[in-house]
Amino acid sequence: MKNKIHSIEDIDINKTCFFTGHRKIPKKILNILDLQLNDTISTKYKEGIRNFISGGALGFDTVAANYVLQLQKNSFPDINLILFLPSKDYTCKWKKQDRDVLKNLIKNAAFVFYTGETYTKDCMKIRNTALVQYSSCGIACLSHLRSGTSQTVSMALKANKPVDNICVLAEPF
C-alpha cells in the first residue's frame, strides 16, 4: 500500500531516509550487506521512517532500492521507495540490463523526481543535495572518502542529520 506522494511537497521529511553508497560493492560483502540493510531499514521503520529515497545510481543505490521494494512486498506494505534521479538521460551509457533494473524501480516507486532535465557536470551533486534536503536521516555504504558518497554524508552530518554507515569495510564515523 503505497502512500500518496504526488509531488515533492508531499514528502514528510521526518518520515524519510536517504540512501547513499558506492557504485562498486565487493561481492564478498553482498550477503552481509543484505543483513545490514534488513536490520537498519527495519530499525528505521520502527522509528517511524516510511519513505526511503534512492538516488538511482548503480551499486548501493539500486541494491538498497530493490531491498525496500522487497520489504514492501513481504513485511512493510506502507513503506515507500522514492527515487531522486539526476536527469532524465543519465543512464544513456548504461548497459541494457542496468537500464532495465532502473526501469523496474521507476515502475514500482511511490514517487520519482528528476533534479534536472539533462546530464550536466553538476547534476549528481544537485541530486545528492536534494537527497539530504528531503530526508531526516541517511543510510550509507561508505568505505572511502574521495567520493560523492562521502560528500553526501558530509552534507548530512553538517545539517545535523544522522547517517548509519553499514559498510562492513569501513570504520564508523
C-alpha positions as CSV (number, residue, x, y, z in Angstrom):
1,M,0.0,0.0,0.0
2,K,2.0,3.0,-1.3
3,N,1.3,6.3,0.4
4,K,0.0,9.0,-1.8
5,I,3.0,11.1,-3.0
6,H,2.1,13.2,-5.9
7,S,4.7,15.9,-5.6
8,I,7.9,16.7,-3.8
9,E,5.9,18.8,-1.3
10,D,4.1,15.6,-0.2
11,I,7.3,14.1,1.2
12,D,7.2,14.1,5.0
13,I,10.9,14.8,5.8
14,N,10.5,13.5,9.3
15,K,9.5,10.1,7.9
16,T,12.1,9.9,5.2
17,C,15.6,8.4,5.0
18,F,18.1,8.6,2.1
19,F,20.5,6.0,0.8
20,T,24.0,6.8,-0.5
21,G,26.7,4.5,-1.4
22,H,29.4,3.5,-3.8
23,R,28.8,2.1,-7.3
24,K,31.1,-0.8,-6.8
25,I,30.3,-3.2,-4.0
26,P,32.7,-6.1,-3.4
27,K,30.8,-9.4,-4.0
28,K,32.3,-10.8,-0.7
29,I,30.2,-8.3,1.3
30,L,26.9,-8.5,-0.5
31,N,25.4,-11.2,1.9
32,I,26.5,-9.2,4.9
33,L,25.2,-6.0,3.3
34,D,21.8,-7.7,2.9
35,L,21.7,-8.4,6.6
36,Q,22.8,-4.9,7.4
37,L,20.2,-3.4,5.1
38,N,17.4,-5.5,6.7
39,D,18.4,-4.6,10.2
40,T,18.9,-0.9,9.5
41,I,15.8,-0.4,7.4
42,S,13.7,-2.4,10.0
43,T,15.1,-0.2,12.8
44,K,14.3,3.0,10.9
45,Y,10.8,1.6,10.2
46,K,10.3,1.0,13.9
47,E,11.4,4.6,14.5
48,G,8.7,5.9,12.1
49,I,10.5,6.1,8.8
50,R,8.2,5.2,5.9
51,N,9.9,6.7,2.9
52,F,13.3,5.7,1.6
53,I,15.0,7.8,-1.1
54,S,17.4,6.3,-3.6
55,G,19.5,8.3,-6.0
56,G,19.2,5.5,-8.6
57,A,22.9,5.0,-9.2
58,L,24.3,1.6,-10.0
59,G,25.6,-0.2,-6.9
60,F,24.4,0.5,-3.4
61,D,21.6,2.8,-4.6
62,T,19.9,0.2,-6.7
63,V,20.6,-2.6,-4.2
64,A,19.0,-0.6,-1.4
65,A,16.1,0.4,-3.6
66,N,15.3,-3.2,-4.5
67,Y,15.5,-4.1,-0.9
68,V,12.9,-1.5,0.0
69,L,10.6,-3.0,-2.7
70,Q,11.2,-6.5,-1.3
71,L,10.3,-5.3,2.3
72,Q,7.2,-3.6,0.9
73,K,6.1,-6.8,-0.7
74,N,6.9,-9.1,2.3
75,S,6.9,-7.2,5.5
76,F,6.0,-3.5,5.5
77,P,3.2,-2.7,3.0
78,D,3.3,1.0,3.9
79,I,7.0,1.5,3.2
80,N,7.7,3.7,0.1
81,L,10.5,3.8,-2.4
82,I,11.2,7.3,-3.7
83,L,13.7,8.0,-6.5
84,F,15.6,11.2,-6.9
85,L,17.3,10.9,-10.2
86,P,19.9,13.3,-11.5
87,S,18.5,13.7,-15.0
88,K,16.2,12.0,-17.5
89,D,19.1,11.0,-19.7
90,Y,21.8,10.0,-17.2
91,T,21.5,6.3,-18.0
92,C,22.2,6.6,-21.7
93,K,25.6,5.0,-21.5
94,W,24.5,2.2,-19.1
95,K,24.2,-1.4,-20.2
96,K,20.7,-2.5,-21.2
97,Q,20.4,-4.8,-18.2
98,D,21.3,-2.0,-15.8
99,R,18.7,0.3,-17.5
100,D,16.1,-2.4,-17.1
101,V,16.8,-2.6,-13.3
102,L,16.2,1.2,-13.1
103,K,13.1,1.0,-15.2
104,N,11.7,-1.6,-12.8
105,L,12.5,0.7,-9.8
106,I,10.8,3.6,-11.6
107,K,7.7,1.5,-12.3
108,N,7.4,0.4,-8.6
109,A,8.4,3.6,-6.9
110,A,5.9,5.7,-5.0
111,F,7.3,8.8,-6.5
112,V,10.1,9.7,-9.0
113,F,11.7,13.1,-9.0
114,Y,14.3,14.3,-11.6
115,T,16.6,17.0,-10.1
116,G,17.5,18.1,-13.7
117,E,16.4,17.6,-17.3
118,T,19.7,16.7,-18.9
119,Y,23.0,15.4,-17.6
120,T,25.4,18.1,-16.5
121,K,28.7,18.1,-14.7
122,D,26.9,19.2,-11.5
123,C,23.7,17.0,-11.7
124,M,25.0,14.4,-9.3
125,K,25.8,16.9,-6.6
126,I,22.4,18.6,-7.1
127,R,20.8,15.2,-6.7
128,N,22.8,14.4,-3.6
129,T,21.9,17.8,-2.1
130,A,18.2,17.0,-2.7
131,L,18.6,13.6,-1.0
132,V,19.8,15.3,2.2
133,Q,17.3,18.2,2.0
134,Y,14.3,15.9,1.8
135,S,15.3,13.4,4.5
136,S,15.8,13.4,8.2
137,C,18.5,10.7,8.2
138,G,20.6,8.5,5.9
139,I,21.9,5.0,5.4
140,A,25.3,4.9,3.7
141,C,27.7,2.3,2.4
142,L,30.8,4.4,2.6
143,S,34.2,2.8,2.5
144,H,36.4,5.5,1.1
145,L,36.4,9.3,1.5
146,R,37.1,10.6,-2.0
147,S,33.6,10.2,-3.5
148,G,30.2,11.6,-4.0
149,T,29.0,9.3,-1.2
150,S,31.5,10.9,1.2
151,Q,30.3,14.4,0.1
152,T,26.6,13.4,0.7
153,V,27.4,12.0,4.1
154,S,29.3,15.2,5.0
155,M,26.4,17.4,3.9
156,A,24.0,15.4,6.0
157,L,26.2,15.5,9.1
158,K,26.7,19.3,8.7
159,A,22.9,19.6,8.6
160,N,22.7,17.5,11.9
161,K,21.1,14.6,10.1
162,P,22.4,11.2,11.4
163,V,23.8,8.7,8.9
164,D,24.2,5.0,9.6
165,N,27.3,3.6,7.7
166,I,26.5,0.0,7.1
167,C,29.6,-0.7,5.1
168,V,31.5,-3.6,6.8
169,L,34.8,-2.4,5.3
170,A,34.8,1.0,7.0
171,E,35.2,2.4,10.4
172,P,32.2,4.1,11.9
173,F,32.1,7.9,11.8
